[in-house]
């Protein structure tokens, strides 16, 4: 019973240290750098605790050897599923895309800069400045894009769109302004101007600031879809 109490105390310490490290890694780049090593250490300690606990509880039973064999088999299967599959996926990902540090990754609704290329996952810094790790197994089956590592810096962008009716200007302005303010690639703190183009009839001019010009095609596509929606309703 005393040995099991020690095991419980060590398990609690592992959980506390692991969760503390995860919280610190969100703000501390030094801790973030060593998160994979900490994860490996956590996995090793949990493995030792589980097998040690089994030995304490079942060592005197006649079926201990069978239970140990089944546990090892399950353990190896889980290890492959949660870790080795990402290493294999990482090998395939690097062959297909040949990623380098500094590239901009577009993945689902997330965009960020590649900060580190690990053996099982990519370290990405999002446009909000948050560091996140993406397992390769989540990338190899998805449509992604990797843009050049040295893109043109951001700045003010002006786009023009033809609309069916200027009378819908109020609704269009609210919808466009909301979409831009909530996007990850527009600098919402800088002015967003949406107004009729004085040089062309039924044309509106939208000006805003991008955090990086690599997002210009994405911004143009999103705004074009929004304008098409209003044109179909007209």
Residue, then its C-alpha position, 0 to 999 in steps of 0.5 A: x500500500x505504501x508503494x502505491x501511495x508513492x506511485x500516486x504522489x509521483x503521478x500527481x507531480x508528473x501532471x502538475x509539472x507537465x501542465x505547468x510547462x504547457x502554460x509556460x510554453x505559451x509565453x516563454x520561447x525557451x520552455x517552448x523549445x524543450x517541450x518535445x523533450x519534456x513530452x518524451x520524459x513525461x511518456x517515459x515516466x508514465x510508462x515506468x509508473x504503469x508497469x511498476x504498478x502492475x508489478x506491485x498489484x499482479x506480480x504474485x498472480x499466476x497470470x502476471x506474465x500474460x498480463x504483462x505481454x498484453x500490456x506491452x503489446x498495447x503500449x507499443x500500439x499506442x506509441x505507434x499511433x500517437x508518436x511514430x505515425x507522426x514521424x512517418x508522416x513527417x518524412x512524407x511531408x518533408x519529401x513533398x513540400x521541402x519546408x524551410x524556416x521562415x515560410x508562411x503556412x496556410x492550413x485551414x483557417x490558420x496562418x503562421x510562420x514556420x519557426x522550427x521543423x521537428x521530426x514529428x511536428x512543425x512549430x508555427x508562430x501564428x499571426x497573433x504571435x502564438x506558438x503552436x505545434x502541428x503534428x505532421x499526421x494532421x498535415x499530410x492529408x490536408x490541402x496546405x500552401x507554403x509561401x516563400x520565406x521572405x515575403x514583401x512586408x505589409x502595408x495599405x491595400x486598396x481594392x475595387x469591386x463592382x456592385x449592382x446597387x449603391x443603395x446597398x452601400x450601408x449593408x455592404x460596408x458593415x459586412x465588409x468592415x466586420x469581415x476585415x476586423x475579424x480576419x487574422x491578416x488585416x490590421x484592425x487597429x488601422x483605418x478601414x475605409x469603404x466608400x464609392x469610387x468617385x471615378x466609376x459608377x457602381x464601384x466601391x473602393x475598400x482600403x485596409x492594411x495587411x500584416x503582410x502582402x502574401x495575404x493579398x490573394x486571400x483578402x481579395x478572394x474573401x472580399x470578392x465572395x462577399x461582393x458576389x453575395x450582395x450582387x446575387x441578392x440585388 
